[in-house]
Amino acid sequence: MFETAELGNSVAKTDYEARAPGLRVDLINAQYDLRSADFPVVVVLTGDDRAGVAEVLNELHGWMDTRFVQTVAFGARSEEERTRPRFWRYWNALPRKGHLALFLGDWSTALLVDHLGGAVDDADFARGLDHIERFEHALVDDGALLLKFWLHLPKKELKRRVKQAGKNDAAALRIDEADRRLYQNYDELLPHAERLIRKTSSAAAPWQIVEGTDPQYRNLMVAEGILAALKARLAARESVPTAHAIAIPDLDPHTTVLGSVDLEASIQYDAYKASLLELQARLRELATRARKKGVATVLMFEGWDAAGKGGAIRRITHALDARDYRTAAIAAPTEEERAHHYLWRFWRQLPRDGQIVLFDRSWYGRVLVERVEGFAPESAWRRAFAEINDFEDQLTEHGVAFCKFWLHIDADEQLRRFGAREKTPYKKYKIGEDDYRNRDKWDAYVAAIDEMVARTSSELAPWSLVAANDKRFARIAILRTVCDTLKRALKRR
C-alpha cells in the first residue's frame, strides 16, 4: 500500500510559489461559502510523518482564515478523558454545521499507538477498528464531509532526517525523540497502519496517502485535496452521501413485544413500602461502592406519556447522595444541538467514572418520536439502530453499569392519568395538547417500540420492559434491576 506513496514526487519551488497564492484565495472563499452550508467539515491529519503533520497544519493556518478553523490536537488521554469511553473526547470536539475542524492525533492514531504500545491487544484492536468504522459512517451518513490524510515518509527519508537532526536542515529541525522511536519501530508500525487504513477506508471517507519527502508537494496535495472536496460538496449541497447502508430485515408483523408485558402485575402497599426501603438501602450501598471503585452508571428511561418515569426516577435519587448523580431531562434539541449529529448531545452528558446520570427520555427519540412524527426521514431513523447499538456497546465496554427501561401502560390507564393531572394543581404543567394528540398515533408508536426493542436489545444492554399500570410495582421492578445491574458491573470491575 505505502509503496504507491514512495515515488519521489516533488514540486519545483517556482511552481509552488505560482500555485500557492491562488490556492489561498480559493480556500478562504470556500470557507466563507461553507459558513452558510448545512454540513460540517472534519479534516484528519495524521501518519508516520509526524513533523510533516505539524508543518502542513501551520501551512493551512497561513492559507486559511483561522477565525473559522477549529484545530484540535489530541494527545494522550487526560485524566478526565480516561474516565469516559474512548470516543467521548472526539464527539465533544466535533464542529457544528458550517464549520471546519482540523484534527491531529485522531481516533485512528490513538488506537494504533495504544496497540503498538501494548495497551490494546489484538482483540481490542479489532473492536476498535469496528468502532472507528461505525463512527465515521455515522458522521458521513449525517452529512459531514470527512477528509482523512495519512502523511507517509519512506523509511530511507526518515533515517536521513533522524541522522540530520539538530543540523541546519529544515526538514530535520522538527525531529525529536518520538521520531527516533518511530524509526526504530518503523517495520512493526507499517503492517498495523496498513490494516487500519484498509479497514477504515470507505467510498465516502477514503484515506488519502500523501508522500512527505518533498514538503512543497505534500503541502499542495493536502490543501488542494481539501479544496477540491469542499468545492465539490458545496456545488452539490442537496446531495448527502450515504457511506453505509444498514441492512434491516423485515419483522414478523404478528410479533408484538409489548404484548408480552403483564399489565395486571401489582404489589400490595405494605409489601411495596418494605421493598422500597430495602432496595433503596441496597442501592445506596452499591452506589457508594461504585463511586469508590470508579464505576459509572447510566440509567435511561423511556415510556408512554404519564407512565411514571418521573416517579421512578425520584425513588432512585432519594436513595443517592446528591453529589453523585445528575438527571438529564431530554427535550426537543436546541439550535446548537440540531447543528450536530443527534448523538452529540448525549455523548456530552455521559458521566465520569464513579458518577451517575439518569436520562429522562433519550437518544431513542430518533427511532420513536422523530420516526412517528416524521421529523427524521426513514433513511435516518433506520441508520440509527446500528448507531445506537454501537454507542451502547462502547458504554458497556468501558464498564458502565447501564440500564434502559420502557415503562408500559395501556391506553385506558394513560387517559385516566391525564384526567388526574388536569385536576391536580401541581401536575397541570405535565399535560398539554401534544399528549392527547399523540394518543391518536398509539398504534404507530406500538409498531415503532416493538421494532426498537427488537433491534437494540443485546446481552449487555437489554431492554427492561416494565409493567407500569401499577406505579408501585414499576418502581420496585426498576429499583431491583438497577441494583442487580450495579452489582454485576462492580463484579466485572
HUCORRA-V723633 format. One record per residue. N is the residue number from 1. RES is the residue in one small letter. PHI is phi in whole degrees, -180 to 180 (none if undefined). Layout:
n=N res=RES phi=PHI
n=N res=RES phi=PHI
This chain:
n=1 res=m phi=none
n=2 res=f phi=-74
n=3 res=e phi=-60
n=4 res=t phi=-70
n=5 res=a phi=-109
n=6 res=e phi=-128
n=7 res=l phi=-102
n=8 res=g phi=73
n=9 res=n phi=-62
n=10 res=s phi=-152
n=11 res=v phi=-130
n=12 res=a phi=-65
n=13 res=k phi=-59
n=14 res=t phi=-64
n=15 res=d phi=-67
n=16 res=y phi=-61
n=17 res=e phi=-66
n=18 res=a phi=-79
n=19 res=r phi=-87
n=20 res=a phi=-61
n=21 res=p phi=-60
n=22 res=g phi=-66
n=23 res=l phi=-64
n=24 res=r phi=-63
n=25 res=v phi=-62
n=26 res=d phi=-66
n=27 res=l phi=-64
n=28 res=i phi=-66
n=29 res=n phi=-63
n=30 res=a phi=-65
n=31 res=q phi=-60
n=32 res=y phi=-68
n=33 res=d phi=-65
n=34 res=l phi=-63
n=35 res=r phi=-58
n=36 res=s phi=-101
n=37 res=a phi=-86
n=38 res=d phi=-105
n=39 res=f phi=-146
n=40 res=p phi=-94
n=41 res=v phi=-123
n=42 res=v phi=-119
n=43 res=v phi=-111
n=44 res=v phi=-99
n=45 res=l phi=-117
n=46 res=t phi=-155
n=47 res=g phi=136
n=48 res=d phi=-86
n=49 res=d phi=-94
n=50 res=r phi=-61
n=51 res=a phi=-64
n=52 res=g phi=-63
n=53 res=v phi=-59
n=54 res=a phi=-65
n=55 res=e phi=-67
n=56 res=v phi=-65
n=57 res=l phi=-58
n=58 res=n phi=-64
n=59 res=e phi=-66
n=60 res=l phi=-64
n=61 res=h phi=-66
n=62 res=g phi=-76
n=63 res=w phi=-93
n=64 res=m phi=-108
n=65 res=d phi=-83
n=66 res=t phi=-70
n=67 res=r phi=-65
n=68 res=f phi=-118
n=69 res=v phi=-122
n=70 res=q phi=-101
n=71 res=t phi=-108
n=72 res=v phi=-128
n=73 res=a phi=-106
n=74 res=f phi=-90
n=75 res=g phi=-107
n=76 res=a phi=-61
n=77 res=r phi=-64
n=78 res=s phi=-73
n=79 res=e phi=-59
n=80 res=e phi=-63
n=81 res=e phi=-70
n=82 res=r phi=-70
n=83 res=t phi=-86
n=84 res=r phi=-137
n=85 res=p phi=-55
n=86 res=r phi=-54
n=87 res=f phi=-84
n=88 res=w phi=-56
n=89 res=r phi=-70
n=90 res=y phi=-75
n=91 res=w phi=-62
n=92 res=n phi=-64
n=93 res=a phi=-91
n=94 res=l phi=-62
n=95 res=p phi=-76
n=96 res=r phi=-81
n=97 res=k phi=-59
n=98 res=g phi=88
n=99 res=h phi=-119
n=100 res=l phi=-120
n=101 res=a phi=-127
n=102 res=l phi=-107
n=103 res=f phi=-108
n=104 res=l phi=-116
n=105 res=g phi=68
n=106 res=d phi=-74
n=107 res=w phi=-60
n=108 res=s phi=-69
n=109 res=t phi=-60
n=110 res=a phi=-62
n=111 res=l phi=-65
n=112 res=l phi=-65
n=113 res=v phi=-63
n=114 res=d phi=-66
n=115 res=h phi=-68
n=116 res=l phi=-67
n=117 res=g phi=-84
n=118 res=g phi=90
n=119 res=a phi=-75
n=120 res=v phi=-127
n=121 res=d phi=-83
n=122 res=d phi=-61
n=123 res=a phi=-66
n=124 res=d phi=-70
n=125 res=f phi=-64
n=126 res=a phi=-63
n=127 res=r phi=-64
n=128 res=g phi=-63
n=129 res=l phi=-63
n=130 res=d phi=-63
n=131 res=h phi=-65
n=132 res=i phi=-61
n=133 res=e phi=-59
n=134 res=r phi=-70
n=135 res=f phi=-61
n=136 res=e phi=-69
n=137 res=h phi=-60
n=138 res=a phi=-62
n=139 res=l phi=-64
n=140 res=v phi=-68
n=141 res=d phi=-62
n=142 res=d phi=-82
n=143 res=g phi=113
n=144 res=a phi=-68
n=145 res=l phi=-95
n=146 res=l phi=-110
n=147 res=l phi=-117
n=148 res=k phi=-124
n=149 res=f phi=-116
n=150 res=w phi=-105
n=151 res=l phi=-89
n=152 res=h phi=-112
n=153 res=l phi=-120
n=154 res=p phi=-56
n=155 res=k phi=-58
n=156 res=k phi=-62
n=157 res=e phi=-71
n=158 res=l phi=-63
n=159 res=k phi=-60
n=160 res=r phi=-62
n=161 res=r phi=-69
n=162 res=v phi=-63
n=163 res=k phi=-67
n=164 res=q phi=-86
n=165 res=a phi=-51
n=166 res=g phi=92
n=167 res=k phi=-92
n=168 res=n phi=-81
n=169 res=d phi=-131
n=170 res=a phi=-56
n=171 res=a phi=-73
n=172 res=a phi=-103
n=173 res=l phi=-65
n=174 res=r phi=-87
n=175 res=i phi=-67
n=176 res=d phi=-133
n=177 res=e phi=-61
n=178 res=a phi=-63
n=179 res=d phi=-68
n=180 res=r phi=-65
n=181 res=r phi=-66
n=182 res=l phi=-62
n=183 res=y phi=-64
n=184 res=q phi=-65
n=185 res=n phi=-110
n=186 res=y phi=-58
n=187 res=d phi=-68
n=188 res=e phi=-78
n=189 res=l phi=-66
n=190 res=l phi=-59
n=191 res=p phi=-61
n=192 res=h phi=-70
n=193 res=a phi=-65
n=194 res=e phi=-63
n=195 res=r phi=-62
n=196 res=l phi=-64
n=197 res=i phi=-65
n=198 res=r phi=-65
n=199 res=k phi=-70
n=200 res=t phi=-106
n=201 res=s phi=-94
n=202 res=s phi=-130
n=203 res=a phi=-60
n=204 res=a phi=-91
n=205 res=a phi=-142
n=206 res=p phi=-79
n=207 res=w phi=-78
n=208 res=q phi=-111
n=209 res=i phi=-90
n=210 res=v phi=-120
n=211 res=e phi=-70
n=212 res=g phi=-106
n=213 res=t phi=-60
n=214 res=d phi=-103
n=215 res=p phi=-57
n=216 res=q phi=-68
n=217 res=y phi=-63
n=218 res=r phi=-59
n=219 res=n phi=-62
n=220 res=l phi=-67
n=221 res=m phi=-63
n=222 res=v phi=-70
n=223 res=a phi=-63
n=224 res=e phi=-70
n=225 res=g phi=-66
n=226 res=i phi=-64
n=227 res=l phi=-62
n=228 res=a phi=-62
n=229 res=a phi=-67
n=230 res=l phi=-68
n=231 res=k phi=-65
n=232 res=a phi=-64
n=233 res=r phi=-71
n=234 res=l phi=-65
n=235 res=a phi=-77
n=236 res=a phi=-129
n=237 res=r phi=-61
n=238 res=e phi=-77
n=239 res=s phi=-102
n=240 res=v phi=-99
n=241 res=p phi=-66
n=242 res=t phi=-114
n=243 res=a phi=-86
n=244 res=h phi=-153
n=245 res=a phi=-85
n=246 res=i phi=-86
n=247 res=a phi=-83
n=248 res=i phi=-125
n=249 res=p phi=-68
n=250 res=d phi=-69
n=251 res=l phi=-87
n=252 res=d phi=-68
n=253 res=p phi=-63
n=254 res=h phi=-88
n=255 res=t phi=-87
n=256 res=t phi=-125
n=257 res=v phi=-64
n=258 res=l phi=-66
n=259 res=g phi=-66
n=260 res=s phi=-84
n=261 res=v phi=-83
n=262 res=d phi=-84
n=263 res=l phi=-76
n=264 res=e phi=-84
n=265 res=a phi=-61
n=266 res=s phi=-153
n=267 res=i phi=-144
n=268 res=q phi=-70
n=269 res=y phi=-59
n=270 res=d phi=-62
n=271 res=a phi=-65
n=272 res=y phi=-62
n=273 res=k phi=-62
n=274 res=a phi=-67
n=275 res=s phi=-66
n=276 res=l phi=-60
n=277 res=l phi=-65
n=278 res=e phi=-64
n=279 res=l phi=-71
n=280 res=q phi=-66
n=281 res=a phi=-65
n=282 res=r phi=-65
n=283 res=l phi=-64
n=284 res=r phi=-58
n=285 res=e phi=-67
n=286 res=l phi=-67
n=287 res=a phi=-64
n=288 res=t phi=-65
n=289 res=r phi=-64
n=290 res=a phi=-63
n=291 res=r phi=-63
n=292 res=k phi=-69
n=293 res=k phi=-91
n=294 res=g phi=76
n=295 res=v phi=-100
n=296 res=a phi=-80
n=297 res=t phi=-131
n=298 res=v phi=-124
n=299 res=l phi=-115
n=300 res=m phi=-120
n=301 res=f phi=-120
n=302 res=e phi=-126
n=303 res=g phi=163
n=304 res=w phi=-64
n=305 res=d phi=-57
n=306 res=a phi=71
n=307 res=a phi=-79
n=308 res=g phi=107
n=309 res=k phi=-62
n=310 res=g phi=-62
n=311 res=g phi=-65
n=312 res=a phi=-66
n=313 res=i phi=-63
n=314 res=r phi=-64
n=315 res=r phi=-67
n=316 res=i phi=-75
n=317 res=t phi=-68
n=318 res=h phi=-62
n=319 res=a phi=-90
n=320 res=l phi=-108
n=321 res=d phi=-76
n=322 res=a phi=-59
n=323 res=r phi=-77
n=324 res=d phi=-100
n=325 res=y phi=-136
n=326 res=r phi=-145
n=327 res=t phi=-104
n=328 res=a phi=-106
n=329 res=a phi=-89
n=330 res=i phi=-92
n=331 res=a phi=-117
n=332 res=a phi=-58
n=333 res=p phi=-63
n=334 res=t phi=-76
n=335 res=e phi=-60
n=336 res=e phi=-64
n=337 res=e phi=-70
n=338 res=r phi=-68
n=339 res=a phi=-83
n=340 res=h phi=-128
n=341 res=h phi=-57
n=342 res=y phi=-62
n=343 res=l phi=-79
n=344 res=w phi=-55
n=345 res=r phi=-70
n=346 res=f phi=-83
n=347 res=w phi=-58
n=348 res=r phi=-67
n=349 res=q phi=-90
n=350 res=l phi=-63
n=351 res=p phi=-79
n=352 res=r phi=-79
n=353 res=d phi=-55
n=354 res=g phi=91
n=355 res=q phi=-105
n=356 res=i phi=-127
n=357 res=v phi=-125
n=358 res=l phi=-109
n=359 res=f phi=-95
n=360 res=d phi=-93
n=361 res=r phi=79
n=362 res=s phi=-163
n=363 res=w phi=-62
n=364 res=y phi=-73
n=365 res=g phi=-58
n=366 res=r phi=-62
n=367 res=v phi=-103
n=368 res=l phi=-119
n=369 res=v phi=-58
n=370 res=e phi=-66
n=371 res=r phi=-72
n=372 res=v phi=-68
n=373 res=e phi=-84
n=374 res=g phi=79
n=375 res=f phi=-76
n=376 res=a phi=-124
n=377 res=p phi=-65
n=378 res=e phi=-57
n=379 res=s phi=-60
n=380 res=a phi=-74
n=381 res=w phi=-73
n=382 res=r phi=-70
n=383 res=r phi=-63
n=384 res=a phi=-63
n=385 res=f phi=-58
n=386 res=a phi=-68
n=387 res=e phi=-65
n=388 res=i phi=-67
n=389 res=n phi=-59
n=390 res=d phi=-68
n=391 res=f phi=-57
n=392 res=e phi=-72
n=393 res=d phi=-59
n=394 res=q phi=-68
n=395 res=l phi=-62
n=396 res=t phi=-71
n=397 res=e phi=-64
n=398 res=h phi=-75
n=399 res=g phi=101
n=400 res=v phi=-68
n=401 res=a phi=-80
n=402 res=f phi=-123
n=403 res=c phi=-127
n=404 res=k phi=-132
n=405 res=f phi=-117
n=406 res=w phi=-114
n=407 res=l phi=-92
n=408 res=h phi=-109
n=409 res=i phi=-132
n=410 res=d phi=-92
n=411 res=a phi=-65
n=412 res=d phi=-66
n=413 res=e phi=-65
n=414 res=q phi=-62
n=415 res=l phi=-62
n=416 res=r phi=-62
n=417 res=r phi=-69
n=418 res=f phi=-58
n=419 res=g phi=-62
n=420 res=a phi=-66
n=421 res=r phi=-64
n=422 res=e phi=-65
n=423 res=k phi=-93
n=424 res=t phi=-104
n=425 res=p phi=-52
n=426 res=y phi=-82
n=427 res=k phi=-113
n=428 res=k phi=-61
n=429 res=y phi=-67
n=430 res=k phi=-83
n=431 res=i phi=-125
n=432 res=g phi=-156
n=433 res=e phi=-61
n=434 res=d phi=-62
n=435 res=d phi=-63
n=436 res=y phi=-71
n=437 res=r phi=-64
n=438 res=n phi=-64
n=439 res=r phi=-63
n=440 res=d phi=-67
n=441 res=k phi=-111
n=442 res=w phi=-54
n=443 res=d phi=-64
n=444 res=a phi=-65
n=445 res=y phi=-69
n=446 res=v phi=-59
n=447 res=a phi=-62
n=448 res=a phi=-67
n=449 res=i phi=-65
n=450 res=d phi=-57
n=451 res=e phi=-69
n=452 res=m phi=-57
n=453 res=v phi=-64
n=454 res=a phi=-65
n=455 res=r phi=-85
n=456 res=t phi=-124
n=457 res=s phi=-92
n=458 res=s phi=-136
n=459 res=e phi=-61
n=460 res=l phi=-94
n=461 res=a phi=-136
n=462 res=p phi=-79
n=463 res=w phi=-78
n=464 res=s phi=-106
n=465 res=l phi=-90
n=466 res=v phi=-109
n=467 res=a phi=-69
n=468 res=a phi=-123
n=469 res=n phi=-60
n=470 res=d phi=-103
n=471 res=k phi=-59
n=472 res=r phi=-65
n=473 res=f phi=-60
n=474 res=a phi=-62
n=475 res=r phi=-63
n=476 res=i phi=-68
n=477 res=a phi=-62
n=478 res=i phi=-69
n=479 res=l phi=-59
n=480 res=r phi=-64
n=481 res=t phi=-65
n=482 res=v phi=-62
n=483 res=c phi=-62
n=484 res=d phi=-63
n=485 res=t phi=-67
n=486 res=l phi=-62
n=487 res=k phi=-62
n=488 res=r phi=-65
n=489 res=a phi=-65
n=490 res=l phi=-65
n=491 res=k phi=-68
n=492 res=r phi=-65
n=493 res=r phi=-63
